[in-house]
Amino acid sequence: MRPGASVRRSPLPAPKGNDCCMTRPGIVRALLFDLDGTLVDTETHTDRAIEAVAARYGVSNFSLPHTETRGRTWRHIADMIRAQTTVSIPAPQLAGELLALWNDATADVKTVPGAPQALRAAAACKLKIAIVSSSPLAVIQRLIAKLGAEALVDAGACVGGDGVRKGKPDPEGFLKAARALGVDPAEALVCEDSHAGLLAARAAGMRSLFVMCCASDIAGNSALATCSCTNYRTLPPGFWEQLADGTGDFAGRAFT
């Protein structure tokens, strides 16, 4: 094959460990970013919203494991609260109350260190950018504005939890975004902080970057990802450029 030629690959089955397409260097044409905990530091507000809404209905000091909250839709969280407590109000109403409280708490949310700069650097390398979040589309739009990234993100490839039939760990959202950007799954790199999101990336046949600064279960989630970083400021110089031209093999590396 001539130097610089690109290869279009068919979608791959979920790889095991860091094998399959996840260990082979290859050109990346698109970045699919999660939002909460990956671009903006919102995950602690999720925990507080759950505790506050449960307390509103007489259940004190309630919490859920991070595997049931990180990367999950508010409807999923509402279903879990109803299953594990005496709260009996309809799940859609409960999900709406959780989201409303969370929206208030995240009005002045902080960005993940280096996230705005990473988006600009990736766009400068001609990488297509999508957001795939379990939050509703309206939340994605609000927080993209907070990042100052409206012009960098392909609006047609913003996929919220209200835009899919199945949320993460199902790959539907990532596959939908890849189609919107016109790229094959093997040409996409997912940036994620959650167990559910990393499982979804693997199921979609996509490589992944685990962003650790807001995450839990660092060892377990690192094992699911192609590579990892503490935050975007710890990535090596030229990271996005090397992804775009296929010269960087970052499989198994942790940038801390």
N, C-alpha and C positions, 0 to 999 in steps of 0.2 A: 504494500500500500504506500502511496506517495506521502511524504511528510506533510502534516497539516490537514490531511483528509479526515473528514468526520465520518463517524459510523452511526447509522440509525439502527437502534436495537429495538426488538419487540419487548413489551412489558415482561418482567421476570417474576417468577414466583417468589414468595418471601424467602430471603436467604437465611442460612443458619450461621450463627456467629457473625464473623466479619468476612464471609466468603462471598462468592458470586460477584455481581457487579460492584459490590461495596469495596472490594480490595483492588480492583483494576483501575489504574489512572485512566481518565477519559475526560473529554471536554464537557464542561458544565455550561449549559445554555440558560438555565433558569434557577433562581433561588426561591424556594417556597418557605416563607417565614411563618411560624406560629406567632402569636401576639403576646398573650399574657404570660409573663415569666421569661419570654424570649426577647421581646423588644421593649416591653414596659414592665415595671416591677409592681405587679398587681396581686400576686398570689396570696400574700398575707391578708389582703382585704377579702379574699374569698373565704378564708377560714373565719374571719370575724363576722362576715355576713351570715354564714351558716349558724354560728353560735347565737347571734343576735335574733335571727328569725325563729330558731328553735325555742329560745327563751320566751319569745313573744307568745308562744303557744304552750308555755308551762314546762318546757324541757330545758333544764339548766345544764350549763357546761357541756353541751353536746359538740362533738366533732366527728369528722369522717377521716379515714386514712387518705393520704395524698393520692393514692392510686385511684380513688373514687372522686377526686375533685380536680386534680391537675389535668388539663386537656379535655375535661368533660363538659357537657352542656349543662345549663342550669336545670333543664328538665331531668337529666340523669341524676343530678344532685337532689332535686326535689323528690324523685322516686326513692332514692336511698334514705332520705330523712323519713319519709312516710313508712318505709319498710322497717326501719330500726327504732322508731319512736311511736308515741301515741298521737302524733300530729295526723289529722285526718282530712284536712282541707284539700280540695282538688289539686293535683300536681301542677297544672298550668298556673293556678293562682299562686301557689307556693313559689314556683319558679319566677313569676313576675315580681313577687315581694323580694326575693333574694337579689334579683337583678337590679331593682330600684335602689336597694340599700347599697349594693356594690357600686352602682353608678355614682351615687353621692360621695362614697368614700374615695373613688378614683378620679374625682374632678381635677385634682392637682397631682396626679401620679408622676413618679419619677421614671425616667427611661433607664433601661439596662445600660451600664457603662459602655460607651462606644457605639451604641446602636444607631444613632442618626448618622454618624460618620461612616459606619459600615454600609448603610444603605446608599449613601452618596458614592462611596468608593466602588461598590458593586455596580451601580448604574453607570459609572464612568467607564467600566470595563465592558459595557454593552450587555450585561447580564439582565435578563428579564426578571422582574420581581413580582411575586404574588404574596398575598397574606391568606393563610388558611387557619382559621381560629374556631374554637367552640363557642366563642362569644357571638352574639348577633351581628349582622352586617352594620347596623347603626353604630355599634360600639367600635367596630373596626374603623369606620370612617372617622369617628371622633378622635380615636387615639392615633391614627395616621396623621391627622392634623396636628396633634400634640408633638409628634416627631418631626413635623415640618417636611413630610415625605409625600404629600399628595401628588406631586409631579413625578415622583420616582416609581410609584407603585401602579401597576396596570389595574385600573379600576374594574375592568371586566373580569379580572382574575382574583378578586377579593371574595373569598368563600367563608361565610359565617355558619354557625351551627344551625341557623334557621334556613340555610340554603341547601341542606343535604337531608337525605332520609335517615342515614345512619352516621352518627358522630364517631370521632376517634375512640377506640383503636381501629375502626373500619377505615379503609383507605379512600373512601368515596371522595372526601374533600380534596385530598391531594391530587387524585386522578382528574377531578373536575378542573382544578386550577391548571394542571399540565395541559389539558385539552384547550383551555381558554388561551394559554400562551403559545400553543402550537408546538410543544416539545414532547418528546418521548419521555416516559418515566425515568429511563436510565440516563437522561441528560439533565435531570433535576437534582438539586441538593436541598434537602429539607433542614431547616434550622429549628430546633425544638428543645424544650426543657422538661417535657413530661414523658412518663412511661407510656401512656396511651398514644401520644403523638409519635414517639419513636417506633412503636409497634405498627402504627398506621403507615409510616414511611417505609418500613421493611416490607409490609404487605403490598405496598404499591410498587416495589422493586426500585426504590430510590435510595441514593446515598444520604447520609445525615450527619449533621454537626450538632452535638449535644452541648447546649449552653448551660453551664453548671451553677451560675451564681445565685439563681433563685430556686434551684431544684432540690429534690430530696433523692435518697438512694443513689448516690453518686456512682458507686461501683456497679450496681445492677444496670443503671441506665447507660453508663459508659460502655458496657458490654453489648448493648443493643445498637450503638451508633458507630458510624464509620470513624469519626474522630470527635474530639471534645475540646472545649475551651472554658476557662473560668468566665470570661466575658469577651467582647469583641476587641477590647484593647490588648488582650494577651495573644491575639493571633499574630503570626509572623508577618513581617513586611512582604508585600507582594502576594499575599494569600489569595485575594480575589482574582488578581491577574493570572496566577498559575491555575486556578480553577478554570478560567475562561479559555486558556490556551492549551489545557490538558497536560501541562508539564509538572504539576504537583501531585505527588502520591502521599496523601496525608492519612491513609488508613492506619488505624491503631494508635495514632498519636494524640497526646493530650497537651494542650497549650495552656500552661498555668502561670 
